[in-house]
Amino acid sequence: MTNAPLIALELPTPAGTLAVLVSPEDGVVRASGFTAPSVLLGRLPLPLRARGTVPAPSGAGGADDVGPSGGSVRALGTVRDAVKAYSAGDFAALDTVVVEQDGGPFFQEVWRAMREIPAGTTLSYAELAARAGNPGAVRAAGSACARNLLAPFLPCHRVLRSDGALGGYAYGLAVKDALLAHEGARP
């Protein structure tokens, strides 16, 4: 890992502005959510947080784009295109973006299972725990959702309480409801 700053993008979506932090050396999304890039940066582990951020160059994403450390940032175009396609109704577009976050083995399994929830459908926390291989770990599955730094690429908004209520969402229930409505999971 380099010490180059993470590249911060802010992209429009039907649920509001999505901030995305990308590492320039590998094009991996390290954090994303419906808040300011500085808030996302503060949630990252110290080695990533210490790198800081720089705004994405305007028009970034072309074959000749180079990040502040000299690394290619072509992935920025992939991220922009995926978010634009998702916003236009291609809900599988976000699945093409490479993401990574720190977490133990069970959290990684929860996040893997979460990414497999099709748009337009929802799961309960209990169903998510079962899909992650531990049906008794409902609270741990909820904790994995709460600690997800990669919304909506890892769609924790598609996980609801057993009674069908929205439950919580780091960016507010209005954003969660807007994402679900956009995907056709709620009226």
C-alpha positions in Angstrom: 0.0 0.0 0.0 1.2 3.5 -0.8 0.8 6.6 1.2 -0.9 8.4 -1.7 -4.2 10.1 -0.8 -7.4 8.4 -1.5 -9.4 9.9 -4.4 -12.8 11.3 -3.4 -15.7 11.3 -5.8 -19.1 12.7 -5.2 -21.8 11.3 -7.4 -25.5 11.9 -7.8 -28.0 9.1 -7.1 -31.8 8.8 -6.7 -31.1 8.7 -2.9 -28.8 11.7 -2.8 -25.1 12.4 -3.2 -22.9 9.4 -2.8 -19.3 9.9 -1.7 -16.8 7.3 -2.8 -13.1 6.9 -1.6 -10.9 5.0 -4.0 -7.2 4.0 -3.6 -5.3 5.3 -6.6 -2.8 2.5 -6.7 -5.3 -0.3 -7.3 -8.6 1.4 -8.0 -10.4 -0.4 -5.1 -13.3 1.4 -3.4 -12.3 1.7 0.3 -15.4 3.5 1.6 -18.7 4.9 0.2 -21.8 6.3 1.6 -24.3 9.1 1.6 -22.2 11.6 3.6 -19.2 13.8 3.2 -15.9 12.3 2.1 -14.4 13.6 5.3 -16.9 11.6 7.4 -16.1 8.4 5.4 -12.4 9.0 5.9 -12.9 9.2 9.6 -14.5 5.7 9.7 -11.6 4.0 7.9 -8.8 2.2 9.7 -5.8 4.4 10.7 -3.5 3.4 7.8 -6.1 4.5 5.3 -7.3 7.5 7.3 -3.7 8.8 7.5 -3.5 9.0 3.7 -6.1 11.7 3.6 -8.1 12.5 0.4 -7.9 14.6 -2.7 -10.8 15.4 -5.0 -11.1 13.4 -8.2 -9.8 15.3 -11.2 -12.7 16.6 -13.3 -13.3 14.1 -16.2 -11.2 11.4 -14.4 -11.5 7.9 -15.7 -9.9 8.0 -19.1 -7.1 5.8 -20.2 -4.5 8.5 -19.7 -5.6 9.6 -16.2 -2.9 9.3 -13.6 -3.4 9.7 -9.9 -1.3 11.9 -7.5 1.1 9.0 -6.9 1.4 8.2 -10.6 -0.9 5.2 -10.4 -3.7 4.8 -12.9 -7.1 5.9 -11.8 -9.1 4.4 -14.7 -11.2 2.7 -12.0 -12.7 6.1 -11.3 -14.5 5.9 -14.7 -15.7 2.4 -13.8 -17.1 3.7 -10.5 -18.7 6.7 -12.1 -20.2 4.6 -14.9 -21.5 1.9 -12.4 -23.2 4.6 -10.2 -24.7 6.3 -13.2 -26.0 2.9 -14.6 -27.4 2.0 -11.2 -29.1 5.4 -11.0 -30.6 4.7 -14.4 -32.0 1.3 -13.3 -29.2 -1.2 -14.0 -29.1 -2.5 -10.5 -26.4 -5.1 -11.2 -23.9 -2.3 -12.2 -22.7 -1.8 -8.7 -21.6 -5.4 -8.5 -18.8 -4.8 -11.1 -17.0 -2.4 -8.8 -14.1 -3.8 -6.7 -14.5 -3.0 -3.0 -12.6 -4.0 0.1 -12.9 -3.4 3.8 -11.4 -4.7 7.0 -13.3 -7.2 9.1 -13.1 -10.7 10.6 -14.1 -13.9 8.8 -17.8 -13.8 9.8 -18.1 -10.2 8.8 -16.5 -11.0 5.4 -19.1 -13.8 4.9 -21.9 -11.5 5.8 -20.7 -8.9 3.4 -20.3 -11.5 0.6 -23.9 -12.8 1.3 -25.1 -9.2 1.4 -23.7 -8.5 -2.0 -25.6 -11.4 -3.4 -29.0 -10.0 -2.4 -30.7 -9.1 -5.7 -32.1 -5.6 -6.1 -35.8 -5.4 -5.6 -35.6 -8.0 -2.8 -34.8 -7.8 0.9 -33.7 -10.2 3.6 -34.1 -10.2 7.3 -31.0 -10.1 9.6 -31.8 -13.7 10.5 -31.8 -14.7 6.8 -28.6 -12.9 6.2 -26.9 -14.6 9.2 -28.1 -18.0 7.8 -26.7 -17.2 4.3 -23.4 -16.2 5.9 -23.2 -19.7 7.4 -24.3 -19.0 11.0 -28.0 -18.9 11.6 -27.6 -18.2 15.3 -25.5 -15.1 14.7 -28.3 -12.6 14.0 -26.9 -9.8 16.2 -23.4 -10.3 14.6 -25.0 -10.0 11.1 -26.7 -6.8 12.3 -23.3 -5.5 13.5 -21.7 -6.4 10.1 -24.4 -4.3 8.5 -23.8 -1.4 10.9 -20.1 -1.5 10.2 -20.4 -1.7 6.4 -18.3 1.1 5.0 -19.3 0.3 1.4 -22.9 1.3 0.9 -24.6 0.8 -1.5 -21.9 -1.4 -3.3 -22.5 -3.8 -0.3 -26.3 -3.3 -0.1 -27.0 -3.3 3.6 -30.1 -1.2 2.7 -31.6 -4.5 1.5 -31.6 -6.0 5.0 -34.7 -5.4 7.2 -36.0 -6.4 10.6 -37.9 -9.7 10.8 -41.2 -7.8 11.0 -40.4 -6.0 7.7 -39.6 -2.7 9.4 -36.6 -0.8 7.9 -34.4 -1.1 11.0 -31.4 1.2 11.1 -29.3 2.8 8.4 -26.1 4.8 8.9 -27.3 7.5 6.4 -30.9 7.7 7.7 -34.0 5.8 7.1 -35.1 8.2 4.3 -32.0 7.3 2.3 -32.6 3.5 2.9 -36.3 3.9 1.9 -35.3 5.9 -1.2 -32.8 3.2 -2.3 -35.4 0.4 -1.8 -38.0 2.4 -3.7 -35.6 3.0 -6.5 -34.9 -0.7 -6.7 -38.6 -1.6 -6.6 -38.6 -3.3 -3.2 -40.9 -0.7 -1.6 -43.8 1.3 -3.0 
